[in-house]
């Protein structure tokens, strides 16, 4: 079965450029503004959207994304509202892939079967659940695949060749390469090390490789886009949300600030022809 994610990466590979994968937190800073941001992302240049599922204990996230999740939860965001956001987005956009990203606890509380059923019905294309290792694939990964959702796994600089086949076994859609050790929004990645890592991943898998963590602007995105199938930016975008707030609430330019930031990042991606085009 071919998914929206498969089609999007295949189309961009034919164009010879990497995908811009953008992360925003559902419900940040409030439901209405968050939905407006979500709807504006494709026009600003996002090729794939990661939509964060707010959680009270986001252990892999840096300060910017942690703060965005807390703003969303304070504003009353729930899993049901997040799924409703995707369904509303789908009324005007049938093609842009949407991936829900976060932690297993909110899915478990919602109920795995109900979550997968409602996520698929809403128009979700894939999941990134950072705290479920491959050894727990029966818990969510395999049911998600059976439901027609891509399950995107993270590989890191410490994922060695012995571990990699296990990590990749049930991965689909794309592989998310975490370019640095640590939390989101921290140090910038080393370009040569990333290029080597992407090549190593491609030797083990036919899937596109998207690189994230530490990418903040057009130039940093461009350097990674030359060798990767996609670049993922999150902290810099949610920081644009935070900087636009007035007394903790959406300001008149909150949506515009995100659109401007994503537009800048999109220029970085679109200005680079990849060294090699993916299969």
C-alpha positions as CSV (number, residue, x, y, z in Angstrom):
1,X,0.0,0.0,0.0
2,X,1.3,3.4,-1.0
3,X,0.8,6.2,1.5
4,X,0.8,10.0,1.3
5,X,4.3,9.9,2.8
6,X,5.5,7.5,0.2
7,X,4.1,9.6,-2.6
8,X,5.5,12.8,-1.3
9,X,9.0,11.6,-0.9
10,X,8.9,9.9,-4.3
11,X,7.7,13.1,-5.9
12,X,10.5,15.1,-4.3
13,X,13.1,12.6,-5.2
14,X,12.2,13.0,-8.8
15,X,12.6,16.8,-8.3
16,X,16.0,16.1,-6.8
17,X,15.5,17.9,-3.6
18,X,14.9,17.0,0.1
19,X,11.6,17.4,1.9
20,X,11.0,20.0,4.5
21,X,9.5,18.3,7.5
22,X,8.0,20.8,10.0
23,X,7.1,20.1,13.6
24,X,4.5,22.1,15.5
25,X,2.7,21.2,18.7
26,X,-1.1,20.6,18.5
27,X,-2.9,23.3,20.5
28,X,0.0,25.7,20.9
29,X,-0.7,28.4,21.9
30,X,-4.5,27.7,21.7
31,X,-6.6,25.4,19.5
32,X,-7.8,28.0,17.0
33,X,-4.4,29.5,16.4
34,X,-2.8,26.1,16.2
35,X,-5.3,25.0,13.6
36,X,-4.6,28.2,11.6
37,X,-0.9,27.4,11.7
38,X,-1.5,23.8,10.6
39,X,-3.5,25.0,7.6
40,X,-0.9,27.6,6.7
41,X,2.1,25.2,6.8
42,X,1.9,23.7,3.3
43,X,1.5,27.1,1.6
44,X,4.6,28.3,3.5
45,X,6.6,25.4,2.1
46,X,6.2,22.4,4.4
47,X,6.3,19.1,2.5
48,X,5.5,16.9,5.5
49,X,3.9,18.0,8.8
50,X,4.8,16.5,12.2
51,X,2.1,17.4,14.7
52,X,3.1,17.0,18.3
53,X,0.8,15.3,20.8
54,X,1.2,17.3,24.0
55,X,2.4,15.3,27.0
56,X,3.3,16.2,30.5
57,X,6.7,14.4,30.6
58,X,8.4,14.9,27.2
59,X,11.7,13.4,28.1
60,X,13.4,13.6,24.6
61,X,12.4,17.2,24.0
62,X,14.4,20.4,24.6
63,X,13.1,23.5,26.4
64,X,11.3,25.0,23.4
65,X,9.2,22.0,22.6
66,X,8.6,21.2,26.3
67,X,7.3,24.7,26.7
68,X,5.0,24.5,23.7
69,X,3.5,21.3,25.0
70,X,2.8,22.8,28.4
71,X,1.2,25.9,26.7
72,X,-1.0,23.5,24.7
73,X,-2.0,21.5,27.8
74,X,-2.7,24.6,29.8
75,X,-5.0,25.7,26.9
76,X,-7.0,22.5,27.2
77,X,-5.6,20.5,24.3
78,X,-6.5,16.8,24.3
79,X,-5.9,13.8,22.1
80,X,-9.4,14.0,20.8
81,X,-8.9,17.7,19.9
82,X,-5.6,16.8,18.1
83,X,-7.4,14.2,16.0
84,X,-10.2,16.7,15.3
85,X,-7.5,19.2,14.1
86,X,-6.2,16.8,11.5
87,X,-9.8,16.0,10.3
88,X,-10.4,19.7,9.9
89,X,-7.1,20.1,8.0
90,X,-8.0,17.3,5.7
91,X,-11.2,19.3,4.5
92,X,-8.9,21.6,2.6
93,X,-5.7,19.6,2.1
94,X,-5.9,16.0,0.9
95,X,-2.3,15.5,0.0
96,X,0.2,16.9,2.6
97,X,1.3,14.0,4.9
98,X,0.6,14.5,8.6
99,X,2.5,12.5,11.2
100,X,1.6,12.5,14.8
101,X,4.7,12.6,17.0
102,X,5.0,12.1,20.8
103,X,4.9,9.6,23.5
104,X,3.0,6.4,24.1
105,X,1.2,7.3,27.3
106,X,-1.5,9.5,25.8
107,X,-2.2,6.8,23.1
108,X,-2.4,4.1,25.8
109,X,-4.8,6.1,27.9
110,X,-6.9,6.8,24.8
111,X,-6.9,3.1,23.9
112,X,-4.7,1.8,21.1
113,X,-7.5,0.3,18.9
114,X,-9.7,3.4,19.3
115,X,-6.7,5.7,18.6
116,X,-5.6,3.9,15.5
117,X,-9.2,3.8,14.2
118,X,-9.8,7.5,14.8
119,X,-6.4,8.6,13.6
120,X,-6.9,6.8,10.3
121,X,-10.4,8.2,9.9
122,X,-9.1,11.7,10.6
123,X,-6.5,11.5,7.9
124,X,-3.3,10.8,9.9
125,X,-0.6,9.2,7.8
126,X,2.0,8.1,10.3
127,X,3.2,7.9,13.8
128,X,6.5,8.7,15.6
129,X,6.4,7.4,19.2
130,X,9.8,8.1,20.7
131,X,9.6,6.0,23.8
132,X,8.5,2.6,22.3
133,X,11.6,0.5,21.3
134,X,11.4,-2.2,18.6
135,X,11.1,-4.8,21.3
136,X,7.6,-3.4,22.0
137,X,6.4,-3.5,18.4
138,X,3.4,-5.6,19.3
139,X,2.1,-2.8,21.5
140,X,1.6,-0.2,18.8
141,X,3.8,-0.5,15.7
142,X,2.4,-3.6,14.2
143,X,-1.2,-2.7,14.9
144,X,-0.5,0.7,13.3
145,X,0.9,-0.9,10.2
146,X,-2.1,-3.2,9.9
147,X,-4.3,-0.1,10.2
148,X,-2.5,1.5,7.2
149,X,-0.4,4.0,9.1
150,X,3.3,4.4,8.6
151,X,5.4,3.8,11.7
152,X,8.5,6.0,11.6
153,X,11.5,5.0,13.7
154,X,14.3,7.1,15.0
155,X,18.0,6.1,14.5
156,X,20.7,7.9,16.3
157,X,24.5,8.3,16.2
158,X,24.7,5.5,18.8
159,X,22.6,3.0,16.7
160,X,25.4,0.7,15.6
161,X,25.3,-1.8,12.7
162,X,24.3,-4.7,15.0
163,X,21.3,-2.7,16.3
164,X,20.2,-1.1,13.1
165,X,18.4,-4.1,11.5
166,X,16.2,-4.4,14.6
167,X,15.4,-0.6,14.5
168,X,14.5,-0.7,10.8
169,X,12.6,-4.0,10.7
170,X,9.1,-2.6,10.9
171,X,9.9,1.0,10.0
172,X,8.0,2.5,7.2
173,X,7.4,5.9,5.5
174,X,10.9,7.3,6.3
175,X,13.7,6.9,8.8
176,X,14.2,9.8,11.2
177,X,17.9,10.2,11.8
178,X,18.6,12.1,15.0
179,X,21.8,13.9,14.0
180,X,23.1,14.6,17.5
181,X,23.0,12.9,20.9
182,X,20.9,14.7,23.4
183,X,17.6,16.6,23.4
184,X,15.9,18.6,20.6
185,X,17.0,22.1,20.0
186,X,20.5,21.6,21.1
187,X,23.9,21.8,19.3
188,X,24.2,21.9,15.5
189,X,25.0,18.7,13.7
190,X,28.3,17.9,12.0
191,X,27.6,17.9,8.2
192,X,30.2,15.3,7.3
193,X,29.1,12.9,10.1
194,X,25.5,13.3,9.0
195,X,26.4,12.5,5.4
196,X,28.2,9.3,6.5
197,X,25.3,8.3,8.7
198,X,22.7,8.8,6.0
199,X,24.8,6.7,3.6
200,X,25.1,3.9,6.3
201,X,21.3,4.0,6.8
202,X,20.7,3.7,3.1
203,X,22.9,0.7,2.9
204,X,20.4,-1.0,5.3
205,X,17.1,0.3,4.0
206,X,15.4,1.5,0.9
207,X,13.4,4.1,2.9
208,X,14.0,7.9,2.6
209,X,16.1,9.3,5.5
210,X,15.1,12.6,7.1
211,X,17.5,14.3,9.4
212,X,16.5,16.3,12.5
213,X,17.7,18.0,15.7
214,X,19.8,21.2,15.7
215,X,18.5,22.7,12.5
216,X,17.5,26.3,13.0
217,X,17.7,28.4,9.8
218,X,18.0,28.2,6.0
219,X,21.7,27.7,5.9
220,X,21.8,24.8,8.4
221,X,18.9,23.2,6.5
222,X,20.6,23.6,3.2
223,X,23.8,22.0,4.3
224,X,22.0,18.9,5.5
225,X,19.5,18.8,2.5
226,X,22.4,18.2,0.1
227,X,22.7,14.6,1.4
228,X,19.4,13.7,3.1
229,X,16.0,12.9,1.7
230,X,14.4,15.3,4.2
231,X,15.2,17.8,6.9
232,X,13.2,18.1,10.1
233,X,12.8,21.4,12.0
234,X,10.9,21.7,15.2
235,X,12.4,23.8,18.0
236,X,13.0,26.8,15.7
237,X,9.4,26.8,14.6
238,X,7.9,26.5,18.0
239,X,10.3,29.2,19.2
240,X,8.8,31.4,16.5
241,X,5.4,30.8,18.1
242,X,6.7,31.6,21.6
243,X,8.4,34.8,20.5
244,X,5.1,36.1,18.9
245,X,3.0,35.7,22.0
246,X,1.6,38.6,24.0
247,X,1.3,37.9,27.7
248,X,1.4,34.2,27.0
249,X,-1.4,34.3,24.4
250,X,-1.5,34.4,20.6
251,X,-0.5,37.8,19.2
252,X,-1.6,39.4,16.0
253,X,1.4,38.0,14.1
254,X,1.6,34.5,15.6
255,X,0.5,32.7,12.5
256,X,2.5,35.1,10.3
257,X,5.7,34.5,12.4
258,X,5.4,30.7,11.8
259,X,4.7,31.2,8.1
260,X,7.8,33.5,7.8
261,X,10.0,31.0,9.5
262,X,8.8,28.0,7.5
263,X,9.2,30.1,4.3
264,X,12.8,30.8,5.2
265,X,13.5,27.2,5.9
266,X,11.8,26.2,2.6
267,X,14.1,28.5,0.7
268,X,17.0,26.7,2.2
269,X,15.7,23.3,1.1
270,X,14.7,24.5,-2.4
271,X,18.0,26.1,-3.1
272,X,19.8,22.8,-2.9
273,X,20.0,20.0,-5.5
274,X,20.8,16.8,-3.8
275,X,24.1,15.1,-4.5
276,X,22.3,11.9,-5.2
277,X,18.6,11.3,-5.8
278,X,17.0,8.6,-3.8
279,X,15.6,5.5,-5.4
